[in-house]
Amino acid sequence: MTTEEKLLRDMFAAAVQAAQPSQTLGAYLPEVPVGRTVVIGAGKASAAMAQAFESSWTGPVDKLSGLVVTRYDYGAECQHIEIVEASHPVPDAAGQKAAQRILNLVAGLTADDLVVCLISGGGSALLSAPAQGLTLEHKQLVNRALLKSGANIREMNCVRKHLSSIKGGRLARACAPAKLVSLMISDVPDDDLDVIASGPTVPDPTTFADAQAILEKYDIREPVEAIEHINQAADETPCADDPAFAGARTQLIATPQISLQAAAKIAAAAGYTPMILGDSIEGESREVAVVHAAIAKQVSKHKQPLPSPCVLLSGGETTVTVKGSGRGGRNAEFALALAVALNELPGVYALAADTDGIDGSEDNAGVIVRPDVLKDAVNRGLNARAYLADNNGYGFFEQLDGLVMTGPTFTNVNDFRAILIS
């Protein structure tokens, strides 16, 4: 491993560590209520959040209970809060059952009780409660279509909210009249609360009409039951003036920006000037890569917008319109497109990875790009452009020992990108 590669990995590790619930959640605990404390939640970080909550909670444990649902292999040991594992990014029966159990847990609470909802990215798929008249299979089909369509996370979650009986603020309604405190880890651009896990406990600014327009935009016409449900618009999600949100409190405990700043400190300590390009970058992965490559070339050639040695950092969530049949992941797609655009620019290394440890649905967190990656590919008989056309970034970098494997990180503040220019 080169010095540059180690630095990139150290920056990524610092970004992940800055978003760990054990580091952040304790500072945001609510007051102990007179009655019961029920902890619920969903997301890739929700089990770790539950564990952090238990270790910091000072209230009576005989009045503490709850259930959170997380992705398979993302569980954590808790004493009073049950952890359920389910499928992501496509929902399964385990997630559906957990969602119904959560609704049952908060039913019948009083104003003396407290509900603490622990929400992080991934909760949309994990907290699956189909709207009346729909089935899990209907939601699975829509989910798969959206994942392949190139829809961004706002668009995907708008549709998900309007096919659900728990998302888009509906869980807040179920918790009333208990006091509701939501602690969230943001994995979405601009940290929009209603987009994180499809906002189960916050007001929804979107409508059935918005969802209908999104389905039409991406030409999603099946299953017909889901399309008809959207078109009928019979039960709109609650907006900001709904009584369910009176007195409710929501707090972000970790964000992409905080993680980028942690990585920037590591870069500066190593003698590289950091520049954060943005924490909310969206767009097609390969197009975002071309823009990042252009900035790297400008630095290398003209010392603008800053001189080397430096590190360009960015976060957010890109998308991939799947047209090929390869193994991808949006970070692998970004990395491959970046390598092609850089065309072996000397002294440039890069890392693109998802802070949850999973790039899309693959087993890698992301990818390392080395300056000689295209030359190495040619020597092995690999055509980078052909792999990109097939959405096969994973397959390309797997053969070049470029995959970044971390396993579950138990947090999720979305994509992390670092381009090191020496």
C-alpha positions in Angstrom: 0.0 0.0 0.0 1.4 3.4 -1.0 1.5 6.4 1.4 -1.2 8.0 -0.7 -3.5 5.0 -0.5 -3.0 4.8 3.3 -3.9 8.5 3.7 -7.1 8.0 1.6 -8.1 5.1 3.8 -7.3 7.0 7.0 -9.5 9.9 5.8 -12.3 7.5 5.1 -11.9 5.9 8.5 -12.0 9.3 10.2 -15.2 10.2 8.3 -16.9 7.0 9.4 -15.7 7.4 13.0 -17.1 10.9 13.2 -20.6 9.6 12.4 -20.6 6.8 15.0 -23.6 6.9 17.3 -21.4 6.1 20.2 -19.6 9.4 19.6 -22.6 11.6 19.1 -25.9 10.4 20.4 -25.4 10.9 24.1 -25.4 14.7 23.8 -29.0 14.7 22.5 -30.9 12.6 25.0 -34.3 13.9 25.9 -35.5 14.4 29.5 -36.7 11.3 31.4 -40.5 11.1 31.2 -43.0 10.4 34.0 -44.2 7.4 32.2 -42.7 4.9 29.8 -39.9 5.3 27.3 -40.4 3.4 24.1 -37.5 3.4 21.6 -38.2 2.6 18.0 -36.4 3.2 14.7 -35.0 2.0 11.4 -31.9 2.3 9.3 -28.4 0.9 8.9 -27.2 2.7 12.0 -30.3 2.2 14.1 -29.0 -0.8 16.1 -25.8 1.1 16.9 -27.9 4.1 17.8 -30.1 1.9 20.1 -26.9 0.5 21.8 -25.6 4.1 22.3 -29.0 5.1 23.7 -29.0 2.3 26.3 -25.4 3.1 27.4 -26.3 6.8 28.0 -29.9 6.6 29.3 -30.3 7.6 32.9 -34.0 6.8 33.2 -35.4 3.7 34.9 -34.7 0.7 32.8 -37.9 -1.1 34.0 -39.8 1.6 32.0 -37.6 1.3 28.9 -38.5 -0.9 25.9 -38.5 -0.8 22.2 -37.7 -2.2 18.8 -35.5 -1.0 15.9 -35.0 -2.6 12.5 -31.7 -2.6 10.7 -30.0 -4.3 7.8 -28.9 -7.9 7.9 -25.5 -8.1 9.7 -25.9 -4.6 11.1 -27.2 -5.7 14.5 -25.8 -4.7 17.9 -26.3 -6.1 21.4 -28.9 -4.4 23.5 -30.5 -5.3 26.8 -33.9 -3.6 26.6 -34.4 -2.6 23.0 -35.1 -5.5 20.6 -33.0 -5.5 17.4 -34.6 -6.9 14.2 -32.7 -7.4 11.0 -34.3 -7.1 7.5 -33.4 -6.6 3.9 -32.0 -3.6 2.1 -32.3 -2.0 -0.5 -35.4 -4.1 -1.5 -37.8 -4.7 1.5 -38.7 -8.2 2.7 -41.2 -9.8 5.0 -39.0 -9.4 8.1 -39.0 -5.6 7.6 -42.8 -5.6 7.0 -43.4 -7.6 10.2 -41.1 -5.3 12.2 -42.9 -2.2 10.9 -46.2 -3.6 12.1 -44.8 -4.4 15.5 -43.4 -0.9 15.8 -46.9 0.5 15.1 -48.3 -1.9 17.7 -45.7 -0.8 20.3 -46.6 2.9 20.1 -50.4 2.3 20.1 -52.2 3.4 23.3 -49.4 5.5 24.7 -50.3 8.5 26.9 -49.0 12.1 27.2 -46.8 11.0 30.1 -44.9 8.6 27.8 -41.9 9.3 25.6 -41.2 7.8 22.2 -37.6 8.1 20.9 -37.3 7.4 17.3 -33.8 6.5 16.0 -33.6 7.1 12.2 -30.8 6.7 9.7 -30.3 6.0 6.0 -31.8 2.7 4.8 -34.9 3.1 6.9 -37.1 3.4 3.8 -36.6 -0.2 2.8 -36.3 -1.6 6.3 -39.5 0.0 7.6 -41.9 -1.5 5.1 -45.6 -1.2 5.8 -47.6 -1.2 2.6 -50.6 1.2 2.4 -54.0 -0.4 2.6 -54.8 -2.4 -0.5 -51.1 -3.0 -1.4 -48.8 -5.9 -0.7 -45.1 -6.3 0.0 -44.6 -7.6 -3.5 -46.1 -4.4 -5.0 -43.6 -2.3 -3.0 -40.7 -4.6 -4.0 -41.5 -4.2 -7.7 -41.7 -0.4 -7.4 -38.5 -0.3 -5.4 -36.6 -2.3 -8.0 -37.8 -0.2 -10.8 -36.8 3.0 -9.0 -33.4 1.6 -8.1 -32.6 1.0 -11.8 -34.3 4.2 -13.2 -31.7 6.8 -12.1 -34.2 8.5 -9.8 -32.5 10.4 -7.0 -33.2 9.8 -3.3 -35.8 12.6 -3.0 -37.8 11.1 -5.9 -37.5 7.6 -4.6 -38.6 8.5 -1.1 -41.5 10.6 -2.3 -43.0 7.6 -4.1 -42.2 5.3 -1.1 -44.0 7.7 1.3 -47.2 7.5 -0.8 -47.2 3.7 -0.9 -46.8 3.4 2.8 -48.8 3.4 6.0 -45.9 4.4 8.2 -43.6 6.8 6.2 -44.1 10.4 5.4 -45.1 11.4 9.0 -47.6 8.6 9.5 -45.5 7.1 12.3 -45.8 10.4 14.2 -49.5 10.2 14.0 -49.4 6.7 15.5 -47.2 7.9 18.4 -49.6 10.6 19.6 -50.3 11.7 22.2 -46.9 10.6 23.6 -44.0 13.0 23.5 -42.0 12.3 20.3 -38.2 12.9 19.9 -36.5 11.8 16.7 -32.7 11.5 16.6 -31.4 11.2 13.0 -28.3 10.5 11.1 -28.4 12.2 7.7 -27.5 10.3 4.6 -29.3 12.6 2.2 -28.3 15.8 0.3 -29.1 19.0 2.2 -29.9 16.9 5.3 -33.6 17.2 4.5 -35.4 15.6 7.4 -38.4 14.4 5.4 -36.1 12.5 3.0 -34.1 10.6 5.6 -35.7 7.1 5.7 -38.7 8.8 4.0 -39.4 10.9 7.1 -41.7 8.6 9.2 -41.9 11.1 12.1 -41.7 14.5 10.3 -44.1 16.5 8.2 -44.2 15.6 4.5 -44.0 18.5 2.0 -44.6 16.1 -1.0 -48.0 15.0 -2.3 -49.5 12.1 -4.3 -49.4 14.4 -7.3 -45.6 14.6 -6.9 -45.3 10.9 -6.7 -47.4 10.5 -9.8 -45.2 12.8 -11.7 -42.1 10.9 -10.7 -43.5 7.6 -11.8 -44.4 9.2 -15.2 -41.0 10.7 -15.5 -39.3 7.4 -15.3 -42.0 5.5 -17.1 -42.8 3.2 -14.3 -46.2 1.6 -15.0 -46.2 -1.5 -12.9 -47.5 -2.9 -10.7 -50.9 -1.5 -11.7 -52.1 -1.7 -8.1 -49.4 0.7 -6.9 -50.0 3.1 -9.8 -53.7 3.1 -9.1 -53.1 3.8 -5.4 -50.9 6.8 -6.3 -53.5 8.1 -8.8 -56.4 7.8 -6.4 -54.6 9.9 -3.8 -57.1 8.9 -1.2 -55.1 9.5 2.0 -52.5 12.3 1.8 -49.5 12.3 4.1 -49.6 14.7 7.0 -48.1 18.2 6.5 -46.6 20.6 9.0 -49.9 21.8 10.6 -50.9 18.3 11.6 -51.5 18.0 15.4 -49.2 15.0 15.4 -46.2 17.3 15.2 -47.2 19.7 17.9 -44.3 19.6 20.4 -42.4 16.9 18.5 -38.6 17.5 18.4 -36.1 16.3 15.8 -32.3 16.4 16.1 -29.6 15.5 13.6 -26.8 13.8 15.5 -24.4 13.2 12.5 -24.2 14.6 9.0 -22.1 14.3 5.9 -20.5 17.7 6.5 -19.3 16.6 9.9 -17.6 13.6 8.4 -16.0 15.5 5.6 -14.6 17.9 8.1 -13.1 15.0 10.1 -11.4 13.7 6.9 -10.1 17.2 6.1 -8.3 17.3 9.5 -6.5 14.1 8.6 -5.5 15.5 5.2 -4.2 18.8 6.7 -2.2 16.9 9.4 -0.5 15.0 6.6 0.5 18.1 4.7 -2.3 18.2 2.1 -4.5 21.2 1.8 -8.2 20.0 2.0 -11.0 21.5 -0.1 -14.6 20.4 0.5 -16.4 20.8 -2.8 -19.8 20.0 -1.3 -21.6 17.7 1.1 -24.8 17.4 -1.1 -23.5 16.6 -4.6 -26.0 14.7 -6.8 -26.3 13.6 -10.4 -25.3 10.6 -12.5 -22.2 9.0 -11.0 -20.3 9.1 -14.3 -21.1 12.7 -15.0 -20.2 13.8 -11.4 -16.9 11.9 -12.0 -16.1 13.9 -15.1 -16.6 17.2 -13.2 -14.4 16.0 -10.4 -11.7 14.9 -12.9 -11.8 18.4 -14.5 -11.2 20.1 -11.2 -8.3 17.7 -10.5 -6.8 18.5 -13.9 -7.1 22.2 -13.2 -5.2 21.8 -9.9 -2.5 19.7 -11.6 -2.0 22.0 -14.5 -2.8 25.5 -13.2 -2.7 25.2 -9.4 -6.3 26.3 -9.3 -8.6 26.5 -7.3 -5.7 25.6 -4.9 -2.1 24.4 -5.4 -1.0 20.8 -4.8 -0.5 18.9 -2.6 -4.2 18.9 -1.8 -7.2 16.7 -1.4 -10.6 17.4 -3.0 -13.4 16.1 -0.7 -17.1 15.7 -1.5 -20.2 13.9 -0.2 -23.8 13.4 -1.3 -25.6 10.7 -3.2 -25.1 10.1 -6.9 -27.3 7.9 -9.0 -26.8 5.3 -11.7 -29.2 4.7 -14.6 -28.6 0.9 -15.1 -28.3 -0.1 -18.7 -25.7 -2.8 -18.5 -25.7 -6.1 -16.7 -22.5 -5.8 -14.6 -21.9 -5.5 -10.9 -21.9 -1.9 -10.0 -22.5 0.4 -7.1 -22.6 4.1 -7.5 -19.2 4.6 -6.0 -17.6 2.0 -8.2 -19.3 3.7 -11.2 -17.9 7.1 -10.1 -14.4 5.7 -9.7 -14.3 4.0 -13.0 -15.6 7.1 -14.8 -13.1 9.2 -12.9 -10.2 6.9 -13.9 -11.3 7.1 -17.6 -11.6 10.9 -17.4 -8.2 11.4 -15.6 -6.5 9.2 -18.2 -3.6 8.3 -15.8 -2.9 11.9 -14.7 0.3 11.6 -12.7 0.2 11.9 -8.9 -3.6 11.6 -8.6 -5.2 9.0 -6.3 -8.8 8.7 -5.3 -11.2 6.9 -3.0 -15.0 6.7 -3.5 -17.0 4.7 -0.9 -20.2 4.6 1.0 -19.9 5.3 4.7 -22.2 2.4 5.6 -19.7 -0.1 4.2 -21.9 -1.2 1.3 -21.7 0.3 -2.2 -25.2 -0.2 -3.4 -26.0 -3.8 -2.8 -22.4 -5.2 -3.2 -20.1 -6.4 -0.5 -17.5 -3.6 -0.9 -17.6 -0.1 0.6 -16.1 1.4 -2.5 -13.0 1.6 -4.6 -9.4 3.0 -4.7 -8.2 4.6 -8.0 -4.4 4.6 -8.6 -2.7 6.7 -11.3 -1.6 3.7 -13.3 -5.0 1.9 -13.1 -5.7 2.1 -16.9 -2.2 0.8 -17.8 -2.7 -2.0 -15.3 -6.1 -2.8 -16.9 -4.6 -2.9 -20.4 -1.9 -5.3 -19.3 -4.7 -7.6 -17.9 -6.8 -7.3 -21.1 -9.5 -5.1 -19.5 -11.2 -2.4 -21.4 -12.2 0.3 -18.9 -14.8 2.0 -21.2 -16.5 -1.4 -22.0 -16.8 -2.1 -18.2 -18.2 1.4 -17.7 -20.8 0.9 -20.5 -21.8 -2.4 -18.7 -22.2 -0.7 -15.3 -19.5 -3.1 -14.1 -17.2 -0.9 -11.9 -17.1 -3.7 -9.3 -16.0 -6.3 -11.8 -13.3 -3.9 -13.2 -11.7 -3.0 -9.9 -12.1 -6.5 -8.4 -9.6 -7.7 -10.9 -7.2 -4.8 -10.2 -7.2 -5.2 -6.4 -9.0 -1.9 -6.1 -12.0 -2.7 -3.9 -12.3 -1.2 -0.5 -13.7 -3.8 1.9 -14.8 -2.7 5.4 -17.8 -4.8 6.3 -20.7 -3.1 8.2 -19.7 0.3 9.7 -22.9 0.7 11.7 -23.4 4.2 10.6 -24.4 6.0 7.3 -23.8 9.5 6.2 -23.8 8.5 2.5 -21.0 8.7 -0.1 -17.5 9.9 0.6 -15.2 10.9 -2.2 -11.5 12.0 -1.8 -9.2 12.9 -4.7 -5.6 13.3 -3.6 -3.3 15.4 -5.8 0.4 15.2 -4.9 
